[in-house]
Amino acid sequence: MSCGRPPLEICKGINDLERVILRGPRSSSVEILLYGGQVISWKNADGEELLFLSTKTTFKPPKPIRGGIPICFPVFSEHGCVEQQAFARNRLWSVDSATPPFGANPTDKTLFIDLILRSSKEHMKIWPHNFELRLRIALGSTGNLMMTCRVRNTNTDGKPFAFTFALRNHFRVSDVGEVRIEGLETLYYLDNLQEKELFTDQGDAVSFDSEVDKVYINTPSKIAVIDHGKRQTVVIRKDTGLPDVGVWNPWEKKAKEMCDFEDEEYEEMVCVEPAVVEKPITLKPGEEWKGRQELSFVPSSYCSD
């Protein structure tokens, strides 16, 4: 662990927003805000930041934070300046004190924190259902970042509810034109720039030379985000609870229209988000859904199997 610093720390950051810091081997770390239950920093063993965070983010609730890994629930909404229906990202979460913030196995050096968001009168005005959303964020012994989400229907009136969900990973890249995403080729996708029309990807990998806003359907469990400029790769591994993958970059024109995004920041960011979009999840009272992703860093250009 980091010498002289606690492996887990709860403290205050910008504008007194409470944050949790998990520190792993060498300089690896994860920083989470209780506001939004949002990961805003993930650093590898060399202390290099792997997530993008816009310099125009104000850290002033109730505005959402642009960048990091927002939780998109209960509606997978558009990539705009304010996402009112995805209220999980602009609400205050609580640390779940029911579990200790350490791995269950004494020999397991994985650190984790459990967060929870429950329905309230304020939520009911936007989305009239009782729910419980739990999030475990873990930093592994190799610096890998794991996120496990659970949604439970706690309605007492016998009514089911349906929702969509996403873990909106904003990765920091050297130059978006040098990025390729492997694992999505030849798959069907919904194009949000063409009224969600269904297409088939024809390339050997996803690359960027203009605005992209797509949702790939029924994707494999492993996706590779390859940054040739930095000669590094982030590998996303996800379970069947998150069958779809969104890919987004606003490009030049859209970036200038966004209120929480610098004009040129589109060049250093790509969003690749495991999600459930095409077929919403329906839960009856007492039922629970789970979705999980693991992000790992490979310090070289990489080609997936």
N, C-alpha and C positions, 0 to 999 in steps of 0.2 A: 504494500500500500504506500501512498505518498508519505514520505518521511516527515514526522512531526505534525501531521495534520490528521484529523479524525476521518475514518472511512465513510462516515455518514454524518452530515451536518444539516440542521434546520436553522435558517437565519433569514434576515431581511435583505432585499436587494433594492433595485431602482424603485423609487416612489413607495418604499416600505412594503413592497409586495413580498410575501413570504416565499422562500424557495428551499428546495432540498438539493443537496449536493452529495452524490455518491462518488467516491474516489477509489479507483482500482490500482493495479500494478503500474509502476513508473508514473507517467503523467496522464493516464486514462481517467476520464471522468464523465459524469452525466449530471446536468443541472435541470431541475424541474420546478416550474412555478405551480403553486397551489391554485393560482388564478388560471382556470382553464385546464388544470391537470396536464399542463403542456411542457414537453421537453423542449428547452430552448438552446441547449448546448450538448454536444457529444464529441469528446476529444479522444484521439487514439493514444497509444502508449508514448508517442513523441510529443504529445500536447497539441497536435494539429486539430483545428476545428473542422468537423465534417458536415455540420449543418449550417444552412443559410438563415440569417436573420436580417430583415430589412433595417437599414439605418434610419428609416422614417417611422419605425415602430415607437410609439410614445409610452408604452407601459402604463397607460391611464385607463382603468376600467370606466365604463363598460365596453370600450373598444377592444376588439380582438387583436391578437398579436400576429403580425405577418412573419411567418417563418417558423423554424423549428419543426415540431411535430404536433400540430393541433389535432384534437379529437373531434371528428365530425359526426354528431349525433343530435337528434334522431332523424335528420334529413340531410342527405348528401346534396348540399346546395351548390350554387354556382360560385366560381372563383371571383367574387366581387369584393368591394371594399368592406361591406358589412354583411354578415351571414346570420340573419336573425333566426332562422329556423334551426341552425346548428348551434343551439344555445349552450351545449356542453363546453364550448371553447371560451365562453365569456361569463362563466360562473365560478364561484369560489368552491373548490373541492376541500375535503377534509382528509387528514391522515387517518387511516383505519388503524386504531389502536388495538384491534383484536389480535393482530399478529405482530411479532417482533421484527424489526427491520434487518434480519440476517437470514442466511440460508438455513434450511432445516438440518442439513448434514454438517456436522462440525468440521469435516474435512473439505467441504465445498466453500470456496472463497467467493462465491457469488453474493453480492449485496443487492438488496431490493427494498423498495418502499411500496406500501399498499395505500392507494387513494380511493376515495369513495364519493360519489355524487348521488344524492337522493332527490326525489321529486319534492317540490314545494308549491306553495300557493302561486308564487311568481311563475314557475314552470307551467303550472296548470292553465294559466291564462294563454300560453302559447301553444301548448300541447297537452290536451286534457287526459293525461294518463299518469298513474302512479308507477314509478320505476325505481330501480336501484342499479347504478352503473359503477362497477368496480374496475380498478386499473392497477396492475402490478407492473412496475418499471424496475428492471434488474440490469446490473452491470456485471458481466461475467469475468472470469479470471484472465481471459485473453483480451478483454476490452470490448467484447461484443455486447450489444444493447438488445435487450429482450423486453417486449411489451405484450402483456396478456390482458384482454378486456372481457368483461362479463356483464351482460345485461339481463336483469330479471324483471319480469312483470309482477308487480306487487299490488295490482288492482284488487279491490275488495268487492267490486260490483259484478264480477264474473266476466268482464269484457276483455277480449284479446286486444293487442295492439300490434301494428306493423311499423318497421323502421328501416332506414338504410344507415350505413356506417362507413367511416374511412379513417385510416391513420395516415395523415397527410404529410409525408416525409418531404421536407425541403432540403435537398442536398446542395452543399457548396461545391462549385466546380471551377476549373481554371478558365474555361471558355465553353459556352454551351455548344458552339459549333464543333468542338472536339469530343463531344460526348456521344456514346452509343449505348443503347439499352438492348440487352440480349435476353431472350426468353419469351418475347411477345410476337415474334415473326409468324406469319401465316394465320394469325388468330383473327376472329371477328372483333370489331370495336364499334362503339357508338361515338359519332363525331359531334361534339357539342357546338362546333362551328358551322355545322350543316344540319341544324334542327334535329340532332340525335339520330340521324340516319345511320343505318348499319352498313359497314364496309368490311372487307377482308384486307389485312395488312399484306402488302406484296413484297416488301423489302426483306433483306437478310438480317436487319436490326433496325431499331428506331433511332433516327438521327434528327437534327434540328437545323432548319434554315428559314423558318417562319413560325408564326404562332401555332401552338399545338394544344388541343384540349380534347382528349380522347379518353374513353373508358373501355379497356379490353375485357372481354367476357371469357369466363371459365379458363383462367390462366394457370400455368404450372406453379409448382410450389417454390421454385427458385428463379429469381430475376437478378441479372447483373447490370449495374450501372457503371459503365466503363468510362473513365476520364483519361483520354490519351495524353492530354496536356500535362497532367500531374503524374501520369503513369501509375494510376491507382484505381482500385475498383471497390465499390460497396456492393456486397451481395445481400439480397433480401430473401429470406426464407419465411414462408407463411403457411398457415394451415388451411384446411378446407372451409373454415368459418369465414374466410376472406377470399372468395373465389375470383373477384375482379381486381383490376389494377387501373387506376387513373394515371395519365401522363399529361403534364401541363407545363407550358412556358408561355408567358404573355406576349413575348417579343416586343419590338420597339414601340409600336403604336399603342397597344393596350397598356403597356407599362406607364406611358405618359398620362393615361387616363385614370390610373389608380391612385387613390388618395394616400395610401400607406406603402408606396413603392417608389424608389428612386428611378429616374428615367432610364439609367444604364444598368440597373441591377439585374435585368433579365439575362445579361451575358454571363453572370456568375451563379445562376441558380437553375435547378431542374427539380420538378416535383414528381415523385413516383410514389403512388399511394395505394397500398393494399386496401380493398374495399369490398363491400357488398352493396351493389347498386341495381343491377338488372332485375333481380328477384328479391324484393324486400323480405326481411325476416318477420314472421308472425309468431308471437308468443301468447299462449294462454296464461291466465293467472297462475303463478307458481313456477312457470317454465323459465329456463335460462338459456341464453346463447353465449358462445365463447368464440373469440377470434384472437389469433396470436401472430406476431411477427418477430423475427430475429434479424438484426443488422450486424454484419461483420465486415471488417476492413481488410483488404488485400493490397499490400504496398507494391503493386506492379500491374501493368496492363494484363487483362485476364480474358479468357474466352470460356464461356460456359460449355458444359457437356452437350 
